[in-house]
């Protein structure tokens, strides 16, 4: 068993994005962020999504300095050691992580920028706000939180969960249980 964290599958009209951690760890350390990133990539593979992991921040690359940027850079280094094959980059702003034209300007040499599928938020505050904003404003189907780092699949629901959210979480749990 490793660090327990969560992801949400954000089902949009044209793609499925993976957001982590939006439900468990309030203020993860660099080591915890690294574990969230690598575990989220493993979870992503369970759903046949190729993980390209963006470590999100308020800045992209070396465009800013500060404690939060240092935290993301340290987490990135640890994650690369934990899983040298993982396609991961950061710090990345959300626009640079998902939009190829922005990525070309801000991080032209990145293998992840502009094509990320997994978005690791720097803390629970940012992650929880982001998933709910995308769910409610973009009418995305948010499946989760899908808990990870446990020996068996266990999932949770928000008190504000819609009937569709409950059904999707039950279905995801059943799919995960087939692997055990």
Z-matrix of the N, CA and C atoms (Angstrom, degrees):
N
C 1 1.454
C 2 1.524 1 108.27
N 3 1.319 2 115.87 1 137.71
C 4 1.463 3 120.90 2 178.64
C 5 1.526 4 109.13 3 -115.60
N 6 1.298 5 115.65 4 -162.94
C 7 1.459 6 121.88 5 178.71
C 8 1.531 7 109.99 6 -59.96
N 9 1.318 8 116.72 7 132.28
C 10 1.467 9 120.54 8 177.35
C 11 1.524 10 108.28 9 -86.47
N 12 1.327 11 115.43 10 125.85
C 13 1.460 12 121.88 11 176.74
C 14 1.524 13 107.10 12 -145.26
N 15 1.319 14 116.81 13 -168.83
C 16 1.465 15 119.14 14 -176.71
C 17 1.520 16 111.79 15 -144.66
N 18 1.321 17 113.92 16 159.80
C 19 1.461 18 121.27 17 169.00
C 20 1.525 19 108.48 18 -133.87
N 21 1.306 20 114.41 19 157.05
C 22 1.457 21 122.57 20 169.26
C 23 1.518 22 107.16 21 -116.92
N 24 1.321 23 116.90 22 136.19
C 25 1.455 24 121.37 23 168.96
C 26 1.520 25 105.88 24 -88.96
N 27 1.314 26 116.48 25 116.03
C 28 1.460 27 122.35 26 -178.81
C 29 1.528 28 107.42 27 -100.12
N 30 1.318 29 115.35 28 101.71
C 31 1.462 30 121.69 29 -174.66
C 32 1.525 31 109.76 30 -90.73
N 33 1.324 32 114.97 31 105.77
C 34 1.461 33 122.31 32 177.71
C 35 1.526 34 108.84 33 -98.41
N 36 1.303 35 117.25 34 176.95
C 37 1.465 36 120.62 35 -178.25
C 38 1.524 37 112.81 36 -59.44
N 39 1.331 38 117.11 37 -38.97
C 40 1.461 39 120.18 38 -172.36
C 41 1.526 40 114.78 39 -112.83
N 42 1.328 41 117.85 40 -6.90
C 43 1.462 42 119.36 41 -177.24
C 44 1.522 43 111.17 42 -162.09
N 45 1.325 44 114.75 43 164.87
C 46 1.456 45 121.63 44 174.20
C 47 1.523 46 107.13 45 -114.66
N 48 1.328 47 115.96 46 123.86
C 49 1.458 48 122.31 47 177.14
C 50 1.524 49 108.25 48 -106.92
N 51 1.322 50 115.95 49 150.96
C 52 1.460 51 121.31 50 179.42
C 53 1.523 52 108.05 51 -114.13
N 54 1.337 53 116.77 52 122.38
C 55 1.469 54 122.80 53 -178.94
C 56 1.524 55 108.91 54 -111.56
N 57 1.339 56 117.11 55 129.34
C 58 1.466 57 120.21 56 177.49
C 59 1.513 58 110.89 57 -143.63
N 60 1.198 59 121.51 58 157.02
C 61 1.449 60 131.66 59 -27.05
C 62 1.521 61 106.99 60 -88.50
N 63 1.295 62 116.41 61 122.97
C 64 1.468 63 121.61 62 -174.97
C 65 1.519 64 113.21 63 -109.50
N 66 1.351 65 117.48 64 8.75
C 67 1.463 66 117.53 65 -173.11
C 68 1.525 67 116.46 66 -146.63
N 69 1.322 68 120.56 67 -11.30
C 70 1.466 69 118.98 68 -168.89
C 71 1.530 70 114.35 69 -118.86
N 72 1.321 71 118.56 70 -60.74
C 73 1.470 72 121.69 71 -168.81
C 74 1.527 73 110.30 72 -98.85
N 75 1.337 74 117.87 73 112.47
C 76 1.469 75 121.41 74 -174.54
C 77 1.530 76 114.82 75 -61.09
N 78 1.305 77 117.72 76 -48.38
C 79 1.465 78 121.26 77 -175.41
C 80 1.526 79 108.81 78 -140.06
N 81 1.333 80 117.43 79 79.02
C 82 1.459 81 120.04 80 -174.00
C 83 1.527 82 113.05 81 -66.44
N 84 1.321 83 114.73 82 144.16
C 85 1.463 84 121.71 83 173.64
C 86 1.529 85 107.96 84 -73.69
N 87 1.335 86 118.50 85 169.15
C 88 1.464 87 119.53 86 175.64
C 89 1.533 88 112.55 87 -55.95
N 90 1.326 89 117.19 88 -41.45
C 91 1.471 90 120.69 89 178.53
C 92 1.526 91 110.48 90 -63.25
N 93 1.322 92 116.86 91 -43.03
C 94 1.468 93 120.06 92 178.64
C 95 1.526 94 111.49 93 -65.58
N 96 1.333 95 117.41 94 -40.48
C 97 1.472 96 120.28 95 176.57
C 98 1.525 97 110.78 96 -60.45
N 99 1.329 98 116.40 97 -41.15
C 100 1.464 99 121.08 98 178.30
C 101 1.524 100 110.64 99 -62.01
N 102 1.327 101 116.65 100 -43.96
C 103 1.467 102 120.57 101 178.47
C 104 1.524 103 111.19 102 -66.23
N 105 1.324 104 117.01 103 -38.86
C 106 1.467 105 120.48 104 176.38
C 107 1.531 106 109.19 105 -60.33
N 108 1.322 107 116.92 106 -43.31
C 109 1.468 108 121.20 107 -179.26
C 110 1.527 109 111.74 108 -63.21
N 111 1.327 110 117.13 109 -48.89
C 112 1.468 111 119.59 110 -176.98
C 113 1.529 112 111.47 111 -69.48
N 114 1.323 113 116.99 112 -40.00
C 115 1.465 114 120.31 113 178.65
C 116 1.526 115 110.57 114 -67.73
N 117 1.327 116 116.97 115 -39.04
C 118 1.469 117 120.55 116 177.91
C 119 1.521 118 110.72 117 -62.74
N 120 1.316 119 117.02 118 -37.27
C 121 1.467 120 120.63 119 176.90
C 122 1.527 121 110.43 120 -63.64
N 123 1.329 122 116.87 121 -41.94
C 124 1.472 123 120.53 122 177.85
C 125 1.527 124 110.78 123 -63.47
N 126 1.321 125 116.55 124 -43.96
C 127 1.465 126 120.66 125 178.43
C 128 1.525 127 110.25 126 -61.91
N 129 1.317 128 116.40 127 -41.51
C 130 1.465 129 121.91 128 179.80
C 131 1.527 130 111.04 129 -57.75
N 132 1.322 131 116.27 130 -41.58
C 133 1.472 132 120.81 131 179.41
C 134 1.528 133 111.64 132 -62.30
N 135 1.346 134 117.71 133 -31.70
C 136 1.471 135 121.03 134 178.30
C 137 1.522 136 111.54 135 -58.95
N 138 1.317 137 116.77 136 -26.29
C 139 1.461 138 121.57 137 -177.03
C 140 1.533 139 111.65 138 -105.90
N 141 1.341 140 115.49 139 21.36
C 142 1.469 141 122.62 140 176.93
C 143 1.524 142 113.37 141 56.79
N 144 1.315 143 115.73 142 37.42
C 145 1.461 144 122.26 143 173.81
C 146 1.521 145 106.51 144 -111.00
N 147 1.314 146 117.22 145 130.25
C 148 1.464 147 120.90 146 178.30
C 149 1.525 148 108.32 147 -73.95
N 150 1.340 149 117.41 148 120.28
C 151 1.473 150 118.90 149 -177.55
C 152 1.528 151 112.79 150 -79.41
N 153 1.306 152 114.92 151 119.92
C 154 1.465 153 123.31 152 168.79
C 155 1.514 154 103.86 153 -124.40
N 156 1.329 155 115.66 154 107.88
C 157 1.461 156 121.61 155 -165.11
C 158 1.524 157 111.95 156 -97.31
N 159 1.327 158 115.53 157 125.21
C 160 1.465 159 122.65 158 175.41
C 161 1.521 160 108.84 159 -106.28
N 162 1.332 161 116.07 160 122.72
C 163 1.461 162 121.72 161 173.64
C 164 1.528 163 105.69 162 -87.71
N 165 1.317 164 116.81 163 105.47
C 166 1.460 165 121.81 164 -170.91
C 167 1.524 166 113.38 165 -79.56
N 168 1.330 167 113.98 166 149.30
C 169 1.458 168 121.87 167 179.98
C 170 1.528 169 108.66 168 -158.32
N 171 1.317 170 115.31 169 177.00
C 172 1.466 171 120.68 170 175.71
C 173 1.525 172 111.57 171 -81.71
N 174 1.320 173 117.45 172 -4.61
C 175 1.465 174 122.25 173 -179.36
C 176 1.524 175 108.96 174 -135.03
N 177 1.322 176 115.83 175 159.67
C 178 1.457 177 121.81 176 177.97
C 179 1.519 178 109.68 177 -115.59
N 180 1.342 179 115.43 178 133.88
C 181 1.462 180 120.36 179 178.85
C 182 1.511 181 111.60 180 60.03
N 183 1.315 182 115.48 181 -130.40
C 184 1.474 183 120.36 182 -179.44
C 185 1.527 184 111.51 183 -105.44
N 186 1.342 185 117.04 184 30.82
C 187 1.466 186 120.91 185 -178.21
C 188 1.525 187 113.12 186 -75.18
N 189 1.323 188 117.09 187 -10.27
C 190 1.471 189 120.74 188 178.90
C 191 1.522 190 108.97 189 -150.84
N 192 1.312 191 114.36 190 164.60
C 193 1.460 192 120.90 191 176.91
C 194 1.515 193 108.32 192 -129.00
N 195 1.304 194 115.25 193 158.03
C 196 1.452 195 119.49 194 176.94
C 197 1.510 196 111.61 195 150.65
N 198 1.317 197 114.33 196 175.61
C 199 1.461 198 121.64 197 -176.39
C 200 1.533 199 112.27 198 -59.82
N 201 1.333 200 117.20 199 -43.74
C 202 1.470 201 119.94 200 -179.31
C 203 1.530 202 111.84 201 -67.30
N 204 1.322 203 116.40 202 -37.10
C 205 1.469 204 120.13 203 177.68
C 206 1.522 205 109.66 204 -65.91
N 207 1.331 206 116.45 205 -43.06
C 208 1.468 207 120.60 206 177.44
C 209 1.526 208 110.65 207 -59.46
N 210 1.320 209 116.28 208 -40.66
C 211 1.468 210 121.63 209 -180.00
C 212 1.532 211 110.55 210 -62.13
N 213 1.326 212 116.65 211 -44.78
C 214 1.466 213 120.89 212 179.76
C 215 1.525 214 110.36 213 -65.94
N 216 1.325 215 117.42 214 -43.63
C 217 1.467 216 120.61 215 178.78
C 218 1.522 217 111.74 216 -61.63
N 219 1.330 218 116.97 217 -41.57
C 220 1.465 219 120.51 218 178.21
C 221 1.534 220 110.25 219 -65.18
N 222 1.324 221 116.75 220 -43.13
C 223 1.467 222 120.62 221 178.01
C 224 1.523 223 110.98 222 -61.55
N 225 1.320 224 117.06 223 -40.18
C 226 1.461 225 121.93 224 178.86
C 227 1.523 226 110.73 225 -61.18
N 228 1.319 227 116.81 226 -45.64
C 229 1.469 228 121.61 227 179.14
C 230 1.528 229 110.87 228 -60.85
N 231 1.323 230 116.71 229 -44.66
C 232 1.469 231 121.17 230 179.77
C 233 1.529 232 110.29 231 -64.33
N 234 1.323 233 117.41 232 -44.91
C 235 1.471 234 121.34 233 -179.31
C 236 1.524 235 111.02 234 -61.23
N 237 1.330 236 117.02 235 -39.84
C 238 1.462 237 120.49 236 179.02
C 239 1.523 238 111.36 237 -65.31
N 240 1.325 239 117.06 238 -31.41
C 241 1.473 240 120.61 239 175.75
C 242 1.526 241 110.81 240 -74.92
N 243 1.331 242 117.16 241 -38.42
C 244 1.465 243 120.95 242 179.21
C 245 1.525 244 111.71 243 -65.63
N 246 1.324 245 116.89 244 -37.27
C 247 1.462 246 121.79 245 -178.51
C 248 1.526 247 109.42 246 -143.87
N 249 1.342 248 116.64 247 85.79
C 250 1.471 249 120.59 248 -176.21
C 251 1.535 250 114.22 249 -60.83
N 252 1.328 251 117.84 250 -21.09
C 253 1.469 252 121.06 251 -179.43
C 254 1.531 253 113.11 252 -86.05
N 255 1.315 254 116.27 253 -10.98
C 256 1.465 255 120.95 254 -175.18
C 257 1.526 256 111.41 255 -68.54
N 258 1.330 257 115.73 256 131.70
C 259 1.464 258 120.41 257 172.91
C 260 1.521 259 107.00 258 -82.46
N 261 1.331 260 115.66 259 107.04
C 262 1.460 261 122.02 260 -174.58
C 263 1.515 262 108.72 261 -145.51
N 264 1.331 263 116.45 262 144.67
C 265 1.461 264 119.99 263 177.52
C 266 1.522 265 109.20 264 -153.81
N 267 1.305 266 114.59 265 162.32
C 268 1.452 267 121.08 266 179.06
C 269 1.510 268 109.82 267 166.64
N 270 1.273 269 117.39 268 174.66
C 271 1.452 270 126.08 269 -8.74
C 272 1.533 271 111.19 270 -66.65
N 273 1.314 272 114.80 271 143.65
C 274 1.463 273 121.73 272 179.23
C 275 1.524 274 110.00 273 -133.50
N 276 1.320 275 115.98 274 135.18
C 277 1.457 276 119.93 275 168.97
C 278 1.526 277 106.98 276 -74.38
N 279 1.320 278 116.43 277 156.85
C 280 1.463 279 119.22 278 -176.46
C 281 1.527 280 111.61 279 -58.19
N 282 1.337 281 117.40 280 -42.50
C 283 1.469 282 118.94 281 -178.25
C 284 1.523 283 112.00 282 -62.51
N 285 1.320 284 117.39 283 -39.14
C 286 1.463 285 120.97 284 179.34
C 287 1.526 286 111.67 285 -71.82
N 288 1.310 287 117.07 286 -23.74
C 289 1.458 288 119.48 287 -178.58
C 290 1.528 289 112.69 288 -81.86
N 291 1.328 290 117.44 289 -23.86
C 292 1.467 291 119.97 290 -173.17
C 293 1.529 292 114.07 291 -116.32
N 294 1.312 293 118.20 292 -21.88
C 295 1.465 294 122.59 293 -174.53
C 296 1.533 295 109.74 294 -107.34
N 297 1.338 296 116.10 295 115.35
C 298 1.470 297 120.41 296 -175.77
C 299 1.524 298 112.83 297 -61.38
N 300 1.322 299 118.33 298 -36.38
C 301 1.469 300 119.64 299 -178.98
C 302 1.525 301 111.10 300 -68.79
N 303 1.325 302 117.25 301 -38.17
C 304 1.470 303 120.69 302 176.36
C 305 1.523 304 109.53 303 -68.77
N 306 1.322 305 116.55 304 -41.44
C 307 1.465 306 121.10 305 -179.63
C 308 1.527 307 111.60 306 -60.23
N 309 1.327 308 117.01 307 -39.00
C 310 1.470 309 120.35 308 179.90
C 311 1.522 310 111.80 309 -61.17
N 312 1.331 311 116.47 310 -32.42
C 313 1.463 312 120.91 311 179.55
C 314 1.522 313 112.11 312 -81.61
N 315 1.337 314 116.33 313 -42.08
C 316 1.463 315 120.27 314 -171.64
C 317 1.526 316 114.11 315 -91.99
N 318 1.336 317 117.98 316 -34.90
C 319 1.469 318 122.28 317 -176.97
C 320 1.527 319 109.62 318 -143.34
N 321 1.333 320 117.97 319 65.36
C 322 1.463 321 120.55 320 -172.38
C 323 1.532 322 114.82 321 -63.40
N 324 1.315 323 118.58 322 -22.19
C 325 1.464 324 120.76 323 -177.28
C 326 1.526 325 113.66 324 -99.46
N 327 1.309 326 116.89 325 7.51
C 328 1.463 327 121.15 326 -177.77
C 329 1.524 328 111.37 327 -82.63
N 330 1.337 329 115.98 328 138.76
C 331 1.464 330 122.00 329 175.09
C 332 1.532 331 111.64 330 -84.36
N 333 1.332 332 116.22 331 -8.93
C 334 1.464 333 121.38 332 -176.84
C 335 1.526 334 111.67 333 -109.67
N 336 1.319 335 117.01 334 -41.69
C 337 1.467 336 121.22 335 -175.87
C 338 1.526 337 110.31 336 -53.96
N 339 1.317 338 115.24 337 134.47
C 340 1.455 339 121.46 338 179.64
C 341 1.506 340 114.58 339 84.90
N 342 1.327 341 117.24 340 -8.97
C 343 1.469 342 119.54 341 -178.25
C 344 1.525 343 112.81 342 -144.38
N 345 1.316 344 116.71 343 24.84
C 346 1.465 345 120.49 344 -179.91
C 347 1.528 346 110.88 345 -65.56
N 348 1.315 347 114.55 346 146.69
C 349 1.468 348 121.26 347 174.32
C 350 1.526 349 111.07 348 -117.77
N 351 1.339 350 116.09 349 -20.23
C 352 1.464 351 122.39 350 -179.67
C 353 1.523 352 107.71 351 -120.92
N 354 1.322 353 116.26 352 127.22
C 355 1.462 354 122.34 353 -175.67
C 356 1.520 355 108.45 354 -118.96
N 357 1.337 356 116.31 355 113.98
C 358 1.459 357 121.07 356 -179.11
C 359 1.524 358 107.91 357 -100.57
N 360 1.319 359 115.01 358 116.57
C 361 1.462 360 121.40 359 -178.26
C 362 1.522 361 109.94 360 -84.23
N 363 1.332 362 117.59 361 148.17
C 364 1.471 363 120.47 362 -174.69
C 365 1.519 364 114.39 363 -69.07
N 366 1.330 365 116.87 364 -20.90
C 367 1.465 366 119.67 365 177.90
C 368 1.526 367 109.41 366 -160.59
N 369 1.316 368 115.28 367 171.32
C 370 1.458 369 121.85 368 -177.60
C 371 1.525 370 111.90 369 -62.82
N 372 1.321 371 116.67 370 -37.68
C 373 1.456 372 121.14 371 179.64
C 374 1.533 373 110.39 372 -55.80
N 375 1.320 374 116.53 373 -53.25
C 376 1.467 375 121.29 374 -178.60
C 377 1.525 376 111.40 375 -64.70
N 378 1.324 377 116.82 376 -44.82
C 379 1.454 378 120.92 377 -177.16
C 380 1.512 379 113.48 378 -64.57
N 381 1.315 380 116.79 379 -44.71
C 382 1.456 381 120.94 380 -178.07
C 383 1.525 382 111.21 381 -67.27
N 384 1.331 383 116.12 382 -42.49
C 385 1.467 384 120.01 383 177.07
C 386 1.529 385 110.14 384 -61.73
N 387 1.325 386 116.90 385 -44.68
C 388 1.465 387 120.90 386 -176.61
C 389 1.524 388 112.27 387 -63.33
N 390 1.339 389 116.42 388 -46.59
C 391 1.470 390 116.51 389 -177.03
C 392 1.525 391 111.01 390 -65.46
N 393 1.332 392 117.27 391 -39.85
C 394 1.467 393 119.45 392 179.95
C 395 1.529 394 111.49 393 -69.57
N 396 1.335 395 117.25 394 -35.57
C 397 1.465 396 120.63 395 177.80
C 398 1.525 397 110.86 396 -64.58
N 399 1.326 398 116.71 397 -45.57
C 400 1.465 399 120.42 398 179.58
C 401 1.528 400 110.14 399 -67.27
N 402 1.323 401 116.58 400 -42.30
C 403 1.467 402 120.19 401 -180.00
C 404 1.522 403 111.19 402 -59.42
N 405 1.310 404 116.86 403 -47.87
C 406 1.466 405 120.16 404 -172.71
C 407 1.528 406 113.21 405 -83.90
N 408 1.335 407 118.30 406 -36.52
C 409 1.467 408 119.51 407 -175.91
C 410 1.525 409 112.86 408 -88.49
N 411 1.326 410 117.42 409 -33.82
C 412 1.465 411 120.51 410 -179.83
C 413 1.525 412 111.55 411 -97.89
N 414 1.341 413 115.85 412 3.26
C 415 1.467 414 121.31 413 -179.14
C 416 1.528 415 111.68 414 56.23
N 417 1.332 416 116.22 415 35.00
C 418 1.458 417 121.15 416 176.94
C 419 1.521 418 109.44 417 -75.63
N 420 1.307 419 115.63 418 148.51
C 421 1.459 420 120.41 419 170.65
C 422 1.524 421 105.99 420 -86.55
N 423 1.322 422 116.24 421 118.90
C 424 1.467 423 121.65 422 -179.84
C 425 1.521 424 108.28 423 -101.62
N 426 1.320 425 116.47 424 113.45
C 427 1.461 426 120.91 425 178.86
C 428 1.521 427 108.02 426 -103.21
N 429 1.325 428 115.69 427 117.06
C 430 1.446 429 119.92 428 -179.78
C 431 1.505 430 111.23 429 147.08
N 432 1.314 431 117.48 430 -172.01
C 433 1.455 432 124.71 431 5.18
C 434 1.531 433 112.03 432 -71.64
N 435 1.323 434 114.45 433 135.24
C 436 1.453 435 122.25 434 172.90
C 437 1.522 436 105.52 435 -92.42
N 438 1.314 437 116.27 436 112.99
C 439 1.459 438 120.13 437 -177.75
C 440 1.520 439 109.45 438 -79.12
N 441 1.322 440 115.58 439 142.13
C 442 1.465 441 121.94 440 -178.20
C 443 1.519 442 109.22 441 -134.54
N 444 1.326 443 115.25 442 159.29
C 445 1.458 444 120.28 443 -177.60
C 446 1.517 445 112.64 444 91.77
N 447 1.319 446 116.79 445 9.27
C 448 1.463 447 122.18 446 178.85
C 449 1.531 448 109.51 447 -107.99
N 450 1.322 449 116.20 448 163.47
C 451 1.463 450 120.38 449 -179.99
C 452 1.525 451 112.98 450 -73.47
N 453 1.312 452 117.24 451 -26.76
C 454 1.465 453 122.85 452 -179.55
C 455 1.530 454 108.58 453 -134.22
N 456 1.341 455 117.32 454 156.76
C 457 1.464 456 119.03 455 179.46
C 458 1.529 457 112.42 456 -67.29
N 459 1.313 458 115.12 457 127.71
C 460 1.459 459 123.21 458 174.17
C 461 1.520 460 105.70 459 -138.71
N 462 1.313 461 116.38 460 130.61
C 463 1.457 462 119.45 461 -179.96
C 464 1.520 463 110.16 462 -129.68
N 465 1.306 464 115.85 463 163.03
C 466 1.451 465 122.75 464 -171.93
C 467 1.525 466 108.44 465 -128.81
N 468 1.304 467 115.60 466 166.52
C 469 1.460 468 121.27 467 176.38
C 470 1.519 469 110.05 468 -132.39
N 471 1.309 470 116.05 469 145.25
C 472 1.458 471 122.21 470 173.61
C 473 1.526 472 108.87 471 -72.39
N 474 1.321 473 116.65 472 150.27
C 475 1.473 474 119.88 473 175.01
C 476 1.525 475 110.88 474 -61.17
N 477 1.333 476 116.95 475 -24.06
C 478 1.459 477 121.24 476 178.97
C 479 1.519 478 113.17 477 -92.22
N 480 1.336 479 117.12 478 14.41
C 481 1.463 480 121.03 479 -176.82
C 482 1.527 481 111.26 480 -61.39
N 483 1.314 482 114.20 481 139.42
C 484 1.458 483 121.51 482 174.93
C 485 1.531 484 108.66 483 -86.09
N 486 1.317 485 117.74 484 163.34
C 487 1.466 486 121.38 485 178.36
C 488 1.526 487 109.92 486 -55.19
N 489 1.328 488 116.47 487 -42.86
C 490 1.462 489 121.26 488 178.86
C 491 1.532 490 110.90 489 -59.68
N 492 1.337 491 117.73 490 -38.83
C 493 1.466 492 121.81 491 178.04
C 494 1.526 493 110.62 492 -62.14
N 495 1.317 494 116.24 493 -42.39
C 496 1.469 495 121.12 494 -178.92
C 497 1.528 496 110.04 495 -64.54
N 498 1.309 497 116.98 496 -46.45
C 499 1.468 498 121.07 497 179.31
C 500 1.523 499 110.35 498 -61.08
N 501 1.332 500 117.25 499 -46.09
C 502 1.466 501 120.50 500 -179.62
C 503 1.519 502 111.96 501 -62.70
N 504 1.321 503 117.49 502 -38.91
C 505 1.459 504 120.60 503 179.98
C 506 1.527 505 110.71 504 -67.04
N 507 1.314 506 117.45 505 -39.25
C 508 1.469 507 120.80 506 176.03
C 509 1.529 508 109.91 507 -62.42
N 510 1.325 509 117.20 508 -43.84
C 511 1.468 510 120.84 509 179.62
C 512 1.528 511 111.69 510 -63.76
N 513 1.331 512 117.29 511 -43.36
C 514 1.468 513 121.09 512 178.40
C 515 1.522 514 110.09 513 -62.27
N 516 1.318 515 117.01 514 -42.68
C 517 1.472 516 120.97 515 179.12
C 518 1.525 517 110.69 516 -60.98
N 519 1.326 518 116.58 517 -41.14
C 520 1.465 519 120.44 518 178.59
C 521 1.526 520 110.89 519 -64.94
N 522 1.329 521 117.25 520 -41.71
C 523 1.466 522 120.43 521 177.10
C 524 1.521 523 111.33 522 -62.28
N 525 1.325 524 116.75 523 -44.48
C 526 1.459 525 120.37 524 179.23
C 527 1.526 526 111.16 525 -63.58
N 528 1.314 527 117.49 526 -38.31
C 529 1.464 528 121.39 527 -177.24
C 530 1.526 529 111.60 528 -64.01
N 531 1.325 530 117.77 529 -25.67
C 532 1.462 531 120.83 530 178.41
C 533 1.521 532 112.02 531 -64.69
N 534 1.329 533 117.50 532 -23.72
C 535 1.464 534 121.57 533 -179.99
C 536 1.522 535 112.26 534 -80.76
N 537 1.344 536 118.11 535 -6.70
C 538 1.470 537 120.63 536 -175.27
C 539 1.501 538 112.10 537 -110.99
